[in-house]
Amino acid sequence: MDYDQVAKKIVEAVGGKKNISYCTHCATRIRLTLADNKLADLDKAKRIKGVIDVICSSGQVQFVIGIEVGHVYEAIEKLGLPSKTGGGPEEEQKTGNLFSRAFSLVANSFSPIIPVIISAGMLKAVLAILKLCGLPAEAQTYQIISLVADTGFYFFPVFVAASAAKILKTNVFLAAAVGAVLIHPNFIALVKAGNPLSIFGFLPVPLVSYSSAIIPSILAAWFLSKVEPFIQKIIPKIFRYFLCPLLTFFIVTLATLTVFGPIGYWCGYGLGAACEFLRVNVPWVLPVLIGGLNPLLVITGMHWALSPLSMQSYATYGYEAIAGPGNFVSNISEGAAALAVSIKTKNKALKQESFTAGITAVLCGITEPALYAVNLKLKKPLYACLIGGAVGGLFMGLTGVVKYVAGTPGLISSALYIGANPMNIVYALIAVVISFVVTFGLTFLFGFEDIPEEESEMEDSRQMEQKPLAISVPVKGEIIRLQNVKDKAIASGSLGSGIAVIPSEGEIFAPFDGEVSMMFHTGHAVTVKNTEGLELFIHVGIDTVELDGKYFEMLVAKGDKIREGQPLIKFDIDAIKKAGYDTTVSVILANDENVSKMKVDVVQSGSGNKMLVTPSELAAV
């Protein structure tokens, strides 16, 4: 995937950089808040190669990318968006009704912290496995790993407060400090002591534990975003530097300890208690609902609403049965449906895509590729998935399965279900098998309308594989075999077929008519594409990226149209050699994997040397 190209097309599809108010991402999606949603061309966005789907939810335009979302997000940041740190504008919080804005704030505050939860949860899973293997809890190794894992959850109020502050465009560090107050060891000791607390003798401080709290930290950040600008307005400029942070921090902390913290805690605790009541008295309800409806929640983005409840349950009861069990069987069902499609379909591209998506969902719990690229597109596999998830959820509920540690719901994290009840993990795995078998079987039973092979793509591929191409060598000098280049990655051919040139002149020319598909900012390498889709990667020197553009001059930019023989790059051969670098130019077929195994020869012509690119099967004739 060309991340830069995908990022550029995403920005263009939503109306340009100026229309993007806020940009962030979760495990699989780029999440954009736009100044004007009417400027976004969603049909164009859905046709972007590399984008699985585009959905509008919670006031956002969400681009489903999959596991490569981080690379695309970095490419979008390089384009120079208004906020690179994740802070959204005030306008974002003023759109939509109160529920929509509150939900958006919770979801956006929570999603950047997912890596912390996953890493801490997986370490807890490792600890559970080590304990089963005989490592005693008193061992120093066990205690240190446990300490590292607990840190991710212990400081959760700090992470949430900082994340919410970024979105609300208020002081991140003051917000983090307020969150830290909630988990300060001395405050925790005062709460455990049980004696009444008050400030100034008349402001009572409720004895509340804020471990792993989410809502109190978000409320604190929200209040901070209101107090800070107000204090800045009333304090004379000469005193602002020290009085504004002092008053802001003190006022927000007092309000959080006496008002917002307890309100947030009791909201979370009340909802958590209601869910626990259902688990005890009607244990099958939540797993069935979540197991059966989770794909639809993901589509709408509503699945994030369950995260605060789950974290509250961990802090209160030491486990959760709100979302975890249902998510687990649902993710397995998503993967099972996709794997069934990979076996049943006759479309080679769909077969490969659905197999990869299915394995990703089953093992890692990342379901968006399976959901959007396979199941939702074909419809009937999604129906099978909903039924299979509900059936597995029913078994989870009836056997009382709970999740002891937060983490991504996939097979590789099944150890998160190891806990006080030794049968818990056994029942969880049985439920997983039930969901997989039911979904897989129903996908075959229901069938689906298979996607036919694209005839035009097949024809283009056949033409490219059968037609030898003559390409001008883009630099003058002594031609050598690619295998003789003093760079293992290039010489091994792992980057593609091609040739190398020891340059006699410091200028790179366009080898054909086409366009510049990639120009490295250091000027030492360029990728060009001709009108038939063949890409050529031209790399000047070995390790010359370390020169950071010194001795190189870029004559074109990415996206420029080029004509054969047009200068692309100028470089100083002597200066590069004096700096201690090899100047050998490597010329490689960038999309070698798409044009079969190609044989590259050099032939003489009146206009200069030519690279003759020939399919290996023709070359052997």
C-alpha positions, 0 to 999 in steps of 0.5 A, a space after each residue: 500500500 502506498 500510504 502517502 497516496 492513500 493519505 492524499 486521496 483521503 484528504 482530497 475526498 473530504 474537501 481538503 486540509 482546511 475542512 479537517 478540524 480533528 484527526 485521530 485513529 484507533 486500531 483500524 480506522 482513521 477518524 476525521 471530524 470535518 468543519 463541513 460534512 457536505 464537502 466530503 465526497 463519500 462515494 469517491 472516498 469509498 473507491 480509494 484503494 486501501 480504504 476498506 469502507 467509509 462510515 459516518 458515525 458520532 459526527 465523524 467520517 471514519 475510514 476503515 483501513 485495517 491493521 495498517 492504519 498507523 502508517 496511513 495516519 502518519 502519512 496524513 500528519 505529514 500533509 500538515 493538518 491543523 492539529 498534529 497532537 490530536 487536539 480538536 477545535 472547539 467547533 467539534 464539541 459544539 456540533 450534534 445533540 448533547 448525547 452525540 457530543 458526550 458519546 463522541 468525547 468518551 469514544 475519542 478520549 478512549 481510543 488513543 489509549 487502546 495500545 496501553 490497555 492491550 499491552 497491559 492486558 496481554 502482560 496479564 495474560 502472560 502472567 496467567 500462563 507463567 503461573 500455570 507453568 509453575 512460576 510462583 507469585 512470590 518470584 521477583 520475575 512475576 512481581 516485576 511483570 505484574 507491576 509493569 502490567 498494573 501500571 497501565 491500569 493504575 494510571 488510567 485516570 491520568 491517561 484519560 484526562 490527558 486524552 480528553 484534554 487534547 480533544 477539548 483543546 485545554 492544558 494537557 498537563 494540568 488535566 493529567 495532574 488532576 487525574 493523578 490527584 485521583 490516584 495519589 497514594 495518600 488520597 487512596 490511604 485516606 479513602 481506605 481509612 474511612 474517616 470523613 474528609 472535607 476541605 476548609 471544614 465545609 466542603 465534603 470529599 466523598 470517599 471514592 476510589 477512582 482506580 481505572 476511572 474514566 468518566 471522572 477524568 473526562 468530566 475533570 478535563 471538560 471543567 478544566 476547558 471551561 475554567 482555564 479560559 475564564 481565569 485567563 480573561 480575569 487575571 491581569 496579563 502581568 500575573 497570568 504566568 503563575 496565577 492562571 495555572 495555580 488557580 486553574 489547577 486548584 479550582 478544578 482539583 477541588 471541583 473534581 474531588 467534591 463534585 465531578 469525580 463523585 458524579 462520574 464515579 456513581 454514574 459508572 458504578 450505577 451502570 456497572 451494578 445494573 450490568 452485574 445484576 443482569 449477570 447474576 440474575 439473567 446471565 445470558 442477556 448481555 452475552 447474547 446481545 453483544 455476541 449477536 449485535 457487536 458487528 452492528 455496534 462496530 459499524 455505528 461506532 457504538 461499541 466504544 460506549 461499553 468500554 467505560 462500563 467494562 473498566 468500571 467493572 474491572 475496578 469494582 469486581 475484578 472482572 467484567 461480563 458486560 462486553 468481553 465474552 460477547 465480543 470474544 465470540 462475535 470476533 470469532 464469528 466474524 473470522 469464521 464467516 470470512 474463512 468460509 467465504 475464502 473456501 467457497 468463493 471462486 474469486 482469487 482476489 476475494 479468496 486471498 482477502 477473506 482468508 487474511 481477514 478471517 485469520 486476523 479476526 480469529 487470532 488478533 480480534 481485529 474484525 474490520 477487514 472481515 466485516 467491511 471487506 467481506 461479510 457486510 459486502 456479501 450480506 449473507 455471511 454477516 447474517 451467519 456471523 450474527 447468529 453464530 455470535 449470539 449462540 456462542 454468547 448464549 453458552 457464555 452466559 449460561 456457563 457464567 464466563 467472565 473476563 478477568 483482564 482487559 485486552 483485545 478479544 482474539 484467540 491469542 489473548 484467550 489467557 485473559 479468561 484464566 482466573 479464580 474459576 479454573 473452568 472459566 477458560 474452558 467454557 470460553 474456548 468451548 463457546 468460541 468453538 460453538 460460534 466458529 462451527 455455527 457461523 462457518 456452517 451457516 455461511 456455507 448453508 446460506 451461500 452468497 452471491 459470489 463476486 466475478 473476476 474483473 475481466 478488464 483487470 485479467 486482460 490487462 494483467 495478461 497483456 502486461 505479462 505477455 508484452 516485452 517492454 523496452 525502457 530507457 536506462 535512466 542514467 549514463 554510465 557502466 551497466 552492471 548486474 543487480 547482484 553486484 550491488 553492495 547492498 544485500 537487500 538490492 542484490 538479493 532481488 528481494 526488492 524486485 528485478 532490475 539493473 545497476 549503473 555505475 554513473 559517469 554523469 550525475 543526472 537521472 532522466 525519465 525512462 519513459 512518459 508517465 508520472 512521478 509516483 514517489 519522490 523521497 524528500 532527501 532526493 536520493 530516490 524516485 519512483 516513476 510510473 508509465 501509462 501502462 502501470 509499470 513502476 520503476 524505482 531508481 535509487 542513487 547510491 548506497 546508504 545515501 539517505 544518511 546525507 539527508 539531501 546533501 549533494 542532491 537536487 530534486 527537479 520534479 515532485 510527486 504527481 508531476 507528469 514527465 516525458 522520456 529523457 526529462 531530468 529528474 534528479 541531479 547529484 554530485 558524484 565526486 562529493 558523494 564519493 568524498 563523503 564515503 558513499 558508493 554512488 551506484 544507481 539501482 534501477 528496479 521494477 517497483 511492482 515486480 510482484 504484479 507483473 510476474 517474474 520478469 527478466 531484465 536485459 540491456 540492449 543497445 539502440 541508437 538513442 542509448 541503452 534500453 532495458 528490455 523487460 521480458 516475462 520469464 516464461 517468454 524469455 525461456 522460450 
